[in-house]
Amino acid sequence: MSLNEFFGGVGALMLVFSSSVVAGYSVNINSASGAELADALDGVGQLRGQAIVEFRETYGDFQSAEALTQVKGIGVKTVERNRNYIIVVPVAAEAGK
């Protein structure tokens, strides 16, 4: 077995392992807790998750995924990377279900 074959196999194993550890499930940014946001969104840790919640509590529900860029530390790249996981449902609409 060559080193290339060995490291290729290890790389594939690491890719499979890391994809299961990385964030990536759908979350409503208007109702999720800071911890839920941190778990669901790649590049959003506990501090940024809490910053999203505090922004939402101060300014009201987000109207779009792009509105997350108004939160300090959340940029366009973070929103784009998580676009498939960000759900924007106003809390009042969610309560009426």
N, C-alpha and C positions, 0 to 999 in steps of 0.2 A: 504494500500500500504506500503510495507516495504521500508526501506532506500535503500536496494540493488536494488529494482525495480525502485525507483525514480532516483537514480544516474545512473543506467544502461540506462534509457531513456535519461537523460541529456547528458550522455557520447555519445550516438548515435547521438543526435542532434548536439553536439559539433563537432563530427567527420564529419558529413555532412557539417556543416558550415565551418569548417576549410579547408576542401578539396576544397571548392569553392574559398577560399581566397589565398591558396597556389599557387605558380607558377606552370606552367606546360602546355605550348604550344610550338609548334615547332618554332625554330628560327635558321636562318643561322648565325653562329658565325663569318662569314667573311664579313657580311654586316650590321648586327644589330648595333644599337646605344647602348651606355651604359645603357640607361634607358630601352630599349627593352630587353636586356640581363637580367637586374635585374628583370624585370616583368616576364620573361619566365622561368628562371632557379631557382630552389630551392637552397637556400644557397648562392645566388649571389645577393648582394645588389648593391646600386648605386656606391660605391667605387670600388668594384670588377668588376662590369660591365664596368666602365670607364677604369680600369686597363687592361681589355681584349682588349678594343678598342685601347688603347695606345700601347700595345704589338703588336697588329696586324698592326698598322700604322708604327711601328718601324721595325718589322721583316717580314712583309708580311702575306699573307693568311695562315690560319691554314690548315694543310694537313689532320688532323684527330681530333677526339674529344679528344683523349689522349693528344694531343699537348697543350691543355688548361692547363695541369699541369705545364707547363713552366711559367705560369703567377703566380706571387707571390700571395698567398692566395687561390689558386685553387688547390685542392688536388684530388687524385684518387677517394675518396669517393664522392666528389661533382660531378665529371664527371660520375661516375657510377649511382648516384641517378638521374641524368638528361639525361642519354644516349638516352632514347626514344624521347627526345625533341631537341637534338642537331643535326643540319643539317650542313654539311660541303660541301659547294659549292663555288668554287673560284669565286671571284667577276667578273672576265672576262667572265666566263662561264655563269653567271647569266645575264650579260649585253647582251650576244648574243642570248637570248631567243626571 
